[in-house]
Amino acid sequence: PPTAVDILTTILGRDGAQQSAHTLAAAETDPFNRLHLAADMYSDALTAAAEQNAGPDVMARIDTAAAHLGHHLTDAQAWPVLRRHLALLAIEGHDPIDALHDAAATPLGDAHDPAAVLDWRLPAPTGVDAADRGPLHWLPAIPDVITTDPTWATYLHARADLVRELADHIRGTARAWDATTAPAWARPLLDGNRNLLAEIAVFRAAHHVDPADTRITGPEQHANRSAIIQQVIHSRLDAALTRAGADTARWRQLADTINPHLTDDPYWPRLATHLEGAARAGADVSALLHDAATQHGPLPADMPAAALWWRLAGTLAPPSLEGTDTKLRPPWTAELHHLFGTRIAEAIITDPAWPGLVAAVTAASWPPHDLLAAAAEHLHDISATQTIRPDEYARLLTYRVELLTHHAAT
């Protein structure tokens, strides 16, 4: 079941704003919104076909075995799902009764939904090998016995083709994202492997993860196949971050000294990216982290990395105030052209982090000219030894302004 954080995230994501008919129509045709429905329809149809192909005798045996296990199993909310998955195992040559008994060998305790627990324990159907995978890595392929069934084969192949088509469209869109078009969760990954980014976008869309959810792969998945692929994505992402440079490994080592569970949080890649940016802006990251971790009590077990980032809000959060409002033109905007030149100044003004920079400068007690000049001097210094891309200036400048304002800069 969803955690308290998942429920609260969903509640906060509902702003109650009315949407026009045009907006709703566009959303309904958006592959990012359609994929989870298409994937669910494929899965439901596949398991329904398996149930029918297994036959009434096999299904009756499954019902009887489940009833004998007790726990009111056949009354559980997830029982229809468990029943269909047992049918899928049956038509692939497995003994569904043995599979059910093996899953129930470990005590269920006081599980709220025993059927969901048993379903999670079932062996995954075929599909480990690439040739056996369905339209997505975590979806099972159509079993041979169903591919020869005229009642189901054509329909299921059409469903699978639609899933592949939508997923390919999402991959193409994700590979073309830049700093102005990428959703917040994807921005830390824009410099990395675009194929991995594309697969993460597909995973999120197929599991209906809210675009505002900044955890890279969204909430923890509990279904066997989805959970396995989620872990694979996290492993590949972690390896990519480690290859990106020694600093990433340093943040991991630092995180382990604070809380060994920090790097297990799906929010960790974003936190590591924020720490890297803050360090480049001159922050004493180690001191900031230790202060944030110790001054407000233990970090929560659920999403500790996100909680730690929230505790840093007083010093480092303004760069996270992102938007697309490029009409903001405070009086000091011209200073950016003098300090950085027109090309970089325009990149700063059109960056999603621009509203955060405006907020940071406006809230500071320094004269804007002096504050921007001091921040620009630091960026010029580090640009002599490392490359700063145009799309990084707004965020780094905001970090530096905040650090100078809070007297935390080094």
MARDOKOL-812503 format. One record per residue (C-alpha): residue number from 1; chain; z, y, x. Coordinates in steps of 0.02 Angstrom, whole numbers, plus 32768, in hexadecimal, padded with zeros to 4 digits. Each point is the difference from the previous one (the first is absolute). Layout:
<atoms>
ATOM    n  chain    c3    c2    c1
ATOM  NUM      A     Z     Y     X
...
</atoms>
This chain:
<atoms>
ATOM    n  chain    c3    c2    c1
ATOM    1      A  8000  8000  8000
ATOM    2      A  7FE8  80B6  8037
ATOM    3      A  808A  804A  806B
ATOM    4      A  805F  809D  7FD0
ATOM    5      A  7F92  8062  8078
ATOM    6      A  7F61  7FBB  7FB0
ATOM    7      A  803D  8030  7F52
ATOM    8      A  8034  80AF  8037
ATOM    9      A  7F59  8019  805A
ATOM   10      A  7FA4  7FD2  7F60
ATOM   11      A  8069  8078  7F99
ATOM   12      A  7FE5  8090  8078
ATOM   13      A  7F45  7FDC  8002
ATOM   14      A  7FF2  8029  7F47
ATOM   15      A  7FED  80BC  7FF2
ATOM   16      A  7FD6  7FFE  7F47
ATOM   17      A  7F6B  8072  801A
ATOM   18      A  7F73  7FF0  7F83
ATOM   19      A  7F56  7FCE  8043
ATOM   20      A  7F56  8030  7FBF
ATOM   21      A  7F88  7F80  7FB7
ATOM   22      A  7F8F  801B  8097
ATOM   23      A  808E  7FDB  8078
ATOM   24      A  8031  7F63  7FA2
ATOM   25      A  7F4C  7FC3  7FF9
ATOM   26      A  7FEB  801C  80BB
ATOM   27      A  80A1  7FA2  8023
ATOM   28      A  7FC5  7F6B  7F99
ATOM   29      A  7F61  7FF0  8067
ATOM   30      A  8054  801A  80A8
ATOM   31      A  7FFC  7F5E  8066
ATOM   32      A  80AE  8029  8042
ATOM   33      A  8040  7FF6  7F4D
ATOM   34      A  7F92  7F6F  7FC7
ATOM   35      A  8021  7F84  808C
ATOM   36      A  80AE  7FC7  7FCB
ATOM   37      A  7FC1  7FE0  7F4F
ATOM   38      A  7F69  7FA0  803F
ATOM   39      A  806C  7F99  8077
ATOM   40      A  807D  7FD8  7F76
ATOM   41      A  7F75  7FCB  7F8A
ATOM   42      A  7FB7  7F8E  8085
ATOM   43      A  80AB  7FB1  8021
ATOM   44      A  8027  7FEA  7F47
ATOM   45      A  7F56  7FB4  7FDC
ATOM   46      A  800C  7F8B  8095
ATOM   47      A  80AA  7FBD  7FD0
ATOM   48      A  7FCE  7FF1  7F49
ATOM   49      A  7F69  7F9A  8035
ATOM   50      A  8070  7F94  806C
ATOM   51      A  8074  7FE1  7F6D
ATOM   52      A  7F6F  7FCB  7F93
ATOM   53      A  7FB3  7F91  8086
ATOM   54      A  80A6  7FAD  8026
ATOM   55      A  8002  7FC0  7F4E
ATOM   56      A  8086  7FED  7F7C
ATOM   57      A  804F  7F65  804E
ATOM   58      A  8021  8055  80A8
ATOM   59      A  803F  809D  7FAC
ATOM   60      A  8075  7F99  7F92
ATOM   61      A  8046  7FAB  809C
ATOM   62      A  801D  80AB  804E
ATOM   63      A  805B  803D  7F63
ATOM   64      A  806D  7F65  7FFB
ATOM   65      A  802D  800A  80B8
ATOM   66      A  802C  80B8  7FEE
ATOM   67      A  806F  7FDD  7F6A
ATOM   68      A  805E  7F79  805F
ATOM   69      A  8026  807A  808D
ATOM   70      A  806B  8068  7F8B
ATOM   71      A  8024  80BA  8020
ATOM   72      A  7FA1  8024  7F5D
ATOM   73      A  7F68  7FFF  8070
ATOM   74      A  7F7D  7FFA  7F76
ATOM   75      A  8051  8098  7FAD
ATOM   76      A  7FFA  806A  809F
ATOM   77      A  7F8E  8097  8004
ATOM   78      A  7F99  7FBD  8092
ATOM   79      A  7FEC  7F51  7FB7
ATOM   80      A  7F4A  801A  7FC7
ATOM   81      A  7FD3  8038  80B1
ATOM   82      A  805A  7F6D  8050
ATOM   83      A  7FAD  7F88  7F85
ATOM   84      A  7F52  803E  8029
ATOM   85      A  801F  7FF9  80BB
ATOM   86      A  8039  7F4C  7FEE
ATOM   87      A  7F5E  7FDD  7FA2
ATOM   88      A  7F9E  804D  808E
ATOM   89      A  8057  7F8E  807C
ATOM   90      A  7FDD  7F6B  7F8F
ATOM   91      A  7F43  8019  7FFB
ATOM   92      A  7FFF  8013  80BD
ATOM   93      A  8046  7F51  8013
ATOM   94      A  80B9  8025  8013
ATOM   95      A  8086  7FB0  7F96
ATOM   96      A  8046  8093  7F9B
ATOM   97      A  80A0  7FA2  7FD5
ATOM   98      A  8026  7FDF  80B8
ATOM   99      A  7FDA  80B6  8027
ATOM  100      A  8077  8039  7F77
ATOM  101      A  808B  7F8C  803A
ATOM  102      A  7FEA  8036  80B5
ATOM  103      A  800C  80B6  7FCB
ATOM  104      A  809F  7FDB  7F9E
ATOM  105      A  8051  7F9D  808D
ATOM  106      A  8059  809D  803C
ATOM  107      A  8080  803B  7F7F
ATOM  108      A  7FC8  8091  7F93
ATOM  109      A  80AD  804D  7FF7
ATOM  110      A  800B  8089  7F7D
ATOM  111      A  7F4A  8035  800B
ATOM  112      A  7FD2  8079  7F74
ATOM  113      A  7F56  7FAB  7FEC
ATOM  114      A  8003  7F4E  8046
ATOM  115      A  7F47  7FE9  7FDB
ATOM  116      A  7FD4  8093  8070
ATOM  117      A  806A  7FB7  808C
ATOM  118      A  7FAD  7F55  7FF1
ATOM  119      A  7F54  804F  7FF8
ATOM  120      A  8025  805B  80A3
ATOM  121      A  8034  7F5B  8050
ATOM  122      A  7F62  7FA2  7FCD
ATOM  123      A  7F86  7FD4  808B
ATOM  124      A  7F6C  8076  8001
ATOM  125      A  7F5F  7FB8  7FBA
ATOM  126      A  7F6E  7FE7  8076
ATOM  127      A  7FC0  809C  8052
ATOM  128      A  804F  8006  80AC
ATOM  129      A  7F56  7FEB  8050
ATOM  130      A  7F87  8091  7FF0
ATOM  131      A  7F80  7F91  7FA9
ATOM  132      A  807E  7FD8  7F76
ATOM  133      A  803A  80B1  7FDB
ATOM  134      A  7FDE  8054  7F5C
ATOM  135      A  7FB7  80AF  7FE9
ATOM  136      A  8099  8049  8059
ATOM  137      A  8066  7FB2  808C
ATOM  138      A  8094  7FD9  7F91
ATOM  139      A  7F9E  7FC2  7F68
ATOM  140      A  7FD8  7F46  7FF6
ATOM  141      A  7F4D  7FC5  8001
ATOM  142      A  7FB2  7FAC  7F69
ATOM  143      A  8025  7F46  8011
ATOM  144      A  7F6C  7F89  8009
ATOM  145      A  802A  7FAF  7F5A
ATOM  146      A  7FEF  80A9  7FAA
ATOM  147      A  7F61  8035  8059
ATOM  148      A  7FA8  7F70  7FA6
ATOM  149      A  804C  802B  7F58
ATOM  150      A  7F7C  805C  7F98
ATOM  151      A  8086  804B  7F91
ATOM  152      A  8057  805D  808E
ATOM  153      A  7F91  8006  809B
ATOM  154      A  7F8C  808F  7FCF
ATOM  155      A  808E  806C  7FBE
ATOM  156      A  8070  7FE5  8097
ATOM  157      A  7F74  8022  807C
ATOM  158      A  7FDA  80A3  7FA4
ATOM  159      A  80B8  8030  8008
ATOM  160      A  8007  7FD8  80B9
ATOM  161      A  7F63  8065  8022
ATOM  162      A  804A  8097  7FA8
ATOM  163      A  809E  7FF5  806A
ATOM  164      A  7F98  7FF7  809F
ATOM  165      A  7F93  8092  7FC9
ATOM  166      A  8095  8070  7FDA
ATOM  167      A  8057  7FCE  80A2
ATOM  168      A  7F65  8027  8067
ATOM  169      A  7FF3  80AB  7FAF
ATOM  170      A  80B6  8025  802B
ATOM  171      A  7FE4  7FC7  80B4
ATOM  172      A  7F6C  8075  8012
ATOM  173      A  8062  8093  7FB9
ATOM  174      A  8097  7FDE  806E
ATOM  175      A  7F98  7FF5  809F
ATOM  176      A  7FBA  80AE  7FDB
ATOM  177      A  80A9  8054  7FE2
ATOM  178      A  802F  8096  806A
ATOM  179      A  809A  806F  8007
ATOM  180      A  7FCC  8060  7F64
ATOM  181      A  7FD0  7F6B  7F92
ATOM  182      A  8079  7F76  8034
ATOM  183      A  809A  7FE2  7F94
ATOM  184      A  80A8  8023  804F
ATOM  185      A  8024  7F4A  802B
ATOM  186      A  7F5B  7FF0  8060
ATOM  187      A  8008  809C  806C
ATOM  188      A  8069  7FB2  808B
ATOM  189      A  7F7C  7F77  800F
ATOM  190      A  7F64  806A  800D
ATOM  191      A  7FF9  7FF2  80BE
ATOM  192      A  8010  7F44  7FFF
ATOM  193      A  7F98  7F6B  7FCC
ATOM  194      A  7F98  8037  7F6A
ATOM  195      A  7FE3  7F4C  7FCB
ATOM  196      A  80BB  7FE4  7FF6
ATOM  197      A  8013  80A2  7F9F
ATOM  198      A  7F7A  7FC4  7F87
ATOM  199      A  8058  7F59  7FE3
ATOM  200      A  80A5  805A  7FE1
ATOM  201      A  7FA9  806E  7F7E
ATOM  202      A  7FBE  7F64  7FA9
ATOM  203      A  80AB  7FAE  8004
ATOM  204      A  8053  8099  7FB4
ATOM  205      A  7F7D  8013  7F79
ATOM  206      A  8003  7F47  7FD2
ATOM  207      A  80BE  8006  7FEE
ATOM  208      A  7FFC  80A5  7FA0
ATOM  209      A  8067  805F  8081
ATOM  210      A  8016  80B6  7FCE
ATOM  211      A  7F9F  8072  8077
ATOM  212      A  809E  8069  800F
ATOM  213      A  8060  7F6A  8046
ATOM  214      A  8001  8024  80BB
ATOM  215      A  8031  7F50  8033
ATOM  216      A  7F65  7FC0  8057
ATOM  217      A  7FEB  7F66  7F93
ATOM  218      A  806F  8037  7F71
ATOM  219      A  8091  7F9A  7FB9
ATOM  220      A  802C  7F57  8049
ATOM  221      A  7F95  7F78  7FB2
ATOM  222      A  8052  7F5F  7FC6
ATOM  223      A  7F6B  7F94  7FCE
ATOM  224      A  7FDF  7F86  808E
ATOM  225      A  7F4F  8031  802D
ATOM  226      A  801A  80BA  7FEC
ATOM  227      A  80A1  7FFA  8067
ATOM  228      A  7FA7  7FA3  808C
ATOM  229      A  7F71  807E  8007
ATOM  230      A  807A  8091  7FF8
ATOM  231      A  805A  7FBA  8098
ATOM  232      A  7F5B  7FE7  805A
ATOM  233      A  7FD3  80B6  7FE0
ATOM  234      A  80A9  803A  8041
ATOM  235      A  7FEC  7F96  809C
ATOM  236      A  7F51  8042  8023
ATOM  237      A  803A  80B1  7FE1
ATOM  238      A  8095  7FEC  8071
ATOM  239      A  7F91  7FB9  808A
ATOM  240      A  7F87  8091  7FEB
ATOM  241      A  808D  807F  800C
ATOM  242      A  8043  7FAB  809B
ATOM  243      A  7F55  8003  8053
ATOM  244      A  7FF1  80B9  7FD7
ATOM  245      A  8076  802D  808D
ATOM  246      A  80A7  7FEA  8055
ATOM  247      A  8050  8083  7F8E
ATOM  248      A  7FEE  7F8F  7F69
ATOM  249      A  8060  7F76  805A
ATOM  250      A  8083  8082  802E
ATOM  251      A  801A  802F  7F49
ATOM  252      A  8014  7F48  7FD4
ATOM  253      A  8082  7FE9  8088
ATOM  254      A  805B  809D  7FC8
ATOM  255      A  7FFB  7FC6  7F4B
ATOM  256      A  804B  7F58  802E
ATOM  257      A  8097  8058  804D
ATOM  258      A  801F  805C  7F5D
ATOM  259      A  7FDD  7F79  7F7F
ATOM  260      A  7FA9  7F59  8024
ATOM  261      A  7FB2  8003  7F52
ATOM  262      A  7FA8  80A8  8014
ATOM  263      A  7F5E  7FB6  8040
ATOM  264      A  7FFD  7F80  7F72
ATOM  265      A  7FF3  808C  7F80
ATOM  266      A  7F4D  8019  7FC0
ATOM  267      A  801D  80B9  801F
ATOM  268      A  801A  7FE5  80BB
ATOM  269      A  7F4B  8025  8036
ATOM  270      A  800A  80AA  7FAD
ATOM  271      A  80A9  8024  804E
ATOM  272      A  7FBD  7FCF  80AC
ATOM  273      A  7F6E  8078  7FE7
ATOM  274      A  8075  808D  7FCF
ATOM  275      A  806D  7FDE  8099
ATOM  276      A  7F69  8005  8072
ATOM  277      A  7FCA  80A7  7FB8
ATOM  278      A  80AF  8048  800E
ATOM  279      A  800E  7FC6  80B5
ATOM  280      A  7F5B  8052  802C
ATOM  281      A  8040  80A0  7FB0
ATOM  282      A  8096  7FFB  8075
ATOM  283      A  8088  7FB1  7F97
ATOM  284      A  808D  7F9B  804C
ATOM  285      A  7FD7  7F6E  7F8F
ATOM  286      A  808A  7F8F  8040
ATOM  287      A  8087  8081  7FDC
ATOM  288      A  7FB8  802B  7F55
ATOM  289      A  7FF8  7F4A  7FCD
ATOM  290      A  80AF  7FD4  8039
ATOM  291      A  8047  809A  7FA9
ATOM  292      A  7FA4  7FD6  7F5E
ATOM  293      A  8037  7F4A  8007
ATOM  294      A  80B8  8023  8022
ATOM  295      A  802B  809F  7FA2
ATOM  296      A  7FE0  7FBD  7F51
ATOM  297      A  8042  7F4F  8006
ATOM  298      A  7FA3  7F5A  8010
ATOM  299      A  7F49  7FF9  7FD2
ATOM  300      A  7FD9  7FA3  7F5E
ATOM  301      A  7FBF  7F4D  8006
ATOM  302      A  7F6B  8030  7F94
ATOM  303      A  7F80  806D  805C
ATOM  304      A  806E  8038  8092
ATOM  305      A  7F6E  8052  805C
ATOM  306      A  7FD6  806B  7F69
ATOM  307      A  80B8  802D  7FEE
ATOM  308      A  800A  8032  80B7
ATOM  309      A  7F67  806F  7FEE
ATOM  310      A  8051  8054  7F6A
ATOM  311      A  809A  8026  8068
ATOM  312      A  7F91  8059  807D
ATOM  313      A  7FC4  8073  7F74
ATOM  314      A  805F  8097  803E
ATOM  315      A  7FA3  8002  80A4
ATOM  316      A  7F5F  7F9E  7FF1
ATOM  317      A  7FD2  7FF0  7F48
ATOM  318      A  7F95  809C  7FE1
ATOM  319      A  7F65  7FB0  804F
ATOM  320      A  8008  7F81  7F73
ATOM  321      A  7FE2  808C  7F81
ATOM  322      A  7F48  7FDD  7FF0
ATOM  323      A  7F7D  803E  7F87
ATOM  324      A  7F4D  8036  7FEE
ATOM  325      A  801E  80B9  7FDB
ATOM  326      A  7F92  8058  807F
ATOM  327      A  8011  80A6  7FA4
ATOM  328      A  80A7  8028  8050
ATOM  329      A  7FE3  8096  8071
ATOM  330      A  80A3  804E  803D
ATOM  331      A  7FF0  80A3  8062
ATOM  332      A  8015  7FA5  80A6
ATOM  333      A  7F68  7F8F  7FE7
ATOM  334      A  7F98  806C  8075
ATOM  335      A  807C  7FD9  808C
ATOM  336      A  7FC2  7F4C  8001
ATOM  337      A  7F51  803A  802D
ATOM  338      A  8045  8066  8091
ATOM  339      A  806F  7F74  803F
ATOM  340      A  7F8E  7F69  7FEA
ATOM  341      A  7F50  803E  7FE3
ATOM  342      A  7F9A  7FF6  7F61
ATOM  343      A  7FD8  7F45  8004
ATOM  344      A  80B5  7FC7  8010
ATOM  345      A  8040  8088  7F8B
ATOM  346      A  7F8A  7FC6  7F77
ATOM  347      A  8036  7F4C  801C
ATOM  348      A  80B6  8036  7FEC
ATOM  349      A  7FE0  8064  7F61
ATOM  350      A  7FA0  7F73  7FAB
ATOM  351      A  8078  7F75  8035
ATOM  352      A  806E  7FAA  7F7C
ATOM  353      A  8096  8034  806B
ATOM  354      A  7FD3  80B9  7FEE
ATOM  355      A  8077  8021  7F6B
ATOM  356      A  808D  7FB6  8068
ATOM  357      A  7FDA  8077  8090
ATOM  358      A  7FFC  8094  7F8A
ATOM  359      A  80A8  7FCC  7FB8
ATOM  360      A  804D  7FE9  80AD
ATOM  361      A  7FC7  80AA  8041
ATOM  362      A  8030  8058  7F5F
ATOM  363      A  80AF  7FB6  8002
ATOM  364      A  8020  802C  80B6
ATOM  365      A  8062  809A  8034
ATOM  366      A  7F8A  8021  8092
ATOM  367      A  7F71  807C  7FF4
ATOM  368      A  7F66  7F94  7FDB
ATOM  369      A  7F9F  8041  8097
ATOM  370      A  808C  7FD4  807A
ATOM  371      A  8021  7F58  7FAF
ATOM  372      A  7F4A  7FCB  7FFF
ATOM  373      A  7FE7  803D  80B2
ATOM  374      A  8094  7F99  803E
ATOM  375      A  7FC4  7F66  7FA3
ATOM  376      A  7F4D  8016  803D
ATOM  377      A  803B  800F  80B4
ATOM  378      A  804D  7F53  7FF6
ATOM  379      A  7F62  7FB5  7FB5
ATOM  380      A  7F97  8050  8088
ATOM  381      A  8074  7FB5  8082
ATOM  382      A  7FF3  7F4E  7FBE
ATOM  383      A  7F44  800F  7FE5
ATOM  384      A  7FF0  8011  80BC
ATOM  385      A  803B  7F4C  8017
ATOM  386      A  7FD2  7FAB  7F5B
ATOM  387      A  7F7B  8013  7F7D
ATOM  388      A  802C  8055  7F5C
ATOM  389      A  7F7F  7FE1  7F79
ATOM  390      A  7FD7  8091  7F8A
ATOM  391      A  804D  7FA1  7F6E
ATOM  392      A  80A6  7FF2  805D
ATOM  393      A  801F  80B9  801F
ATOM  394      A  8046  802E  7F55
ATOM  395      A  8081  7F75  8000
ATOM  396      A  8034  8019  80B6
ATOM  397      A  800A  80BC  7FE7
ATOM  398      A  8070  7FE7  7F68
ATOM  399      A  8072  7F8B  805F
ATOM  400      A  800E  807D  808E
ATOM  401      A  8025  8091  7F8A
ATOM  402      A  8089  7F9B  7FAC
ATOM  403      A  804A  7FCB  80A6
ATOM  404      A  8003  80B2  8040
ATOM  405      A  804F  803C  7F5E
ATOM  406      A  8088  7F7B  8006
ATOM  407      A  801E  801A  80BC
ATOM  408      A  7FD7  7F49  801D
ATOM  409      A  7F68  8016  806F
ATOM  410      A  8000  7FCD  80B6
</atoms>
